[in-house]
Amino acid sequence: MPTIHLVTEIPGPKSKAMVARREAATARGASKLTMVGVEKAEGAAVVDVDGNTLLDFAGGIGVLAVGHCPPNVVEALQKQAADLIHMCAIVGTYEPYVRTAELMNEITPGDFPKKTVLLNSGAEALETAVKISRAFTGRPGIIVFEGAYHGRTNLTLSMTSKYGLFKKGFGPFAPEIYSLPFPNFYRRPASMTEEQYIDDCIARLENALIAQIDPSAVAAIVVETVQGEGGFIATPPKFLQRIRDLCTQHGIVYVADEVQCGFGRTGKLFAVNHYDIAPDLIATAKSLAAGMPLAAVTGKAEIMDGPHPGGLGGTYSGNPLACVAAIEAIGMIRQPEFLARATAIGERMKQHLLDLQAEVSLIGDVRGLGSMLLMELVKDRDTKVPAPDETLLMTQECLKRGLIAIRSGLYGNCIRFLPPLNITDEQVDEAMGVIAEALRVVETSRREAVKA
């Protein structure tokens, strides 16, 4: 039986009414990607307030690796809520807080003593990683990369790319942030082979350590192992190894941002596990706690202990409810069968996408790692001119048919796939059928517009 079941148009009347109330009550800057009012969800299925059942390929923007409302997480939350809702880890210590930190120290990459600090969001984790790096090294400079998304606080916004959507009107930004080119094979110069292109990107990185900032002034190099908002671009192994080597050589802290690509999304517990490279610090959030607000920075104990007592933490950081959810989620995601399933989902989705790419010229590129997959839409495959309008239309056509899909990419011309990783094969096929139908509609509309 199909999962998608529509009883009204999408959005339905009750969704429209709820969204109208939201728009009247909340600031317009807190945007929304759909006009759907959600009542409940389970696994990969979402039921809206009009009684429609939709498939979720957004997954809370990569938060729901273990799916919506897994029973063991719900049970743990209910039990914890009856015992202790809040204490504040600054005031006292409680078992879920300690156990979550122990688990993070155990599962993150690197064969060295580790420590963890628990936080509330991905942006807070990245900001904390910068603070720790600066405290440990006594240096100010932070190197990031074009296409990166690290958050919306002033510091992390300063580290984030894509000016028009995220940064416009919010300056001035934090100083001592140096943004360098990031290798994107799809958009490399036509005259370069992949190997030549990587070597050029490495040369630009090395040149920046002369032309822009001396290594002795760099506290950290922060890199998403797989760029999220930037368009699911996996860092090429040679480039990431050079970052690791430069950090080791110059005493720079290598910070892996795995907020979106971590916790099973790529078929391994962390994306950097694909590279056999250990970062000094790793920032995590999103799927860490099955939808509860929790983030972490984990890394080498000596670096983590750089800040003075009282320099880290916050009122809600490591909340008991979030921690018990994380303990359950980690227990599920770290299982070999869960990670194998994530890989299988990715292979199934990728085959669908490659078949569509052979049929529909709108798809310029299919890429990603594991089940963290994306298709980039272009007006012309030769010129690779981005197609953001068609991409927006794609998400709208998908939603009409009961599939929640969202955009990403520096040019807003990519559809990213972040389904819950407990999705069934039948649900994958059903969702990809919707993608195919929506693509054909958009492609036909585009051809007719060109003829006109």
QUIJO-V411214 format. One line per field, one symbol per residue. ss: DSSP state (H for helix, E for strand, - for the rest). phi: phi as a letter, one per 20 degrees, with the letter a starting at -180 (. if undefined). psi: psi as a letter, one per 40 degrees, with the letter a starting at -180 (. if undefined). A space follows every 10 residues. Layout:
ss = ???
phi = ???
psi = ???
//
This chain:
ss = ----E----- --HHHHHHHH HHHHH----- -------EEE EEE-EEEE-- --EEEE--HH HH-----E-- HHHHHHHHHH HHH------- ----HHHHHH HHHHHHH--- ---EEEEEE- -HHHHHHHHH HHHHHHH--- EEEEE----- ---HHHHHH- --HHHH---- ------EEEE ----HHH--- ---HHHHHHH HHHHHHHHHH H---HHHEEE EEEE-E---- ---E--HHHH HHHHHHHHHH --EEEEE--- ---------- HHHH------ EEEE-HHHH- ----EEEEEE HHHH------ ---------H HHHHHHHHHH HHH--HHHHH HHHHHHHHHH HHHHHHHHH- --EEEEEEE- -EEEEEEE-- -----E-HHH HHHHHHHHHH --EE-EEE-- ---EEEE--- ----HHHHHH HHHHHHHHHH HHHHHHHHHH H-
phi = .fefbddcfd fefffgffff fgffdcfffe fcecdeeedb bbmddcdefe neddedddlm lnedgenflf gffgffffff ffdbebcnff ebdcggffff ffffffeffo ebfccccebd bfffffffff gfffffemde fcdccfnfcc qcfgffffee emggeddgnd ffdfemdcdd fdfcgfdfgf fdffffffff fffffffffd edbfgfdeeb ddbfgcfegf oleffggfff ffggfffffd meeedeedge eelnfencgc ffffdlcdff ccdcakfgcl oefbbbccrg gffgefffgn fcoagefmgg ffffffgffg gffffgffff fgffffffff fgffffffed ffeebcbpcm eedbcdecfb ffemffcfff fffgfffffg encecceaog dmdcdddcfg edfegffgff ffffgfffff ffffffffff ff
psi = hidhhheiih iidddddddd ddddeiiddg iieifhhhdi ihbehhhiee eihiihedff fedfdeihfh dddddddddd dedhdidhed diiidddddd ddddddeiih gihiiihiad iddddddddd dddddddfid ihhaiheihe aeidddddei agddddehee iiiiifhhhi ihhhddfihd ehiddddddd dddddddded ddiideehdi hhhhdhhcde ffhhhhdddd ddddddddde fihhhhhfdd eafedeeidi dedeefhhid ihhibbedff eihiiihiah ddddediihe eiiidehfid dddddddddd dddehddddd dddddddddd dddddddddh edhdihiahb egiihhhidh dddfhigddd dddddddddd eehhiiiaid effihihfii eeiidddddd dddddddddd dddddddddd d.
//
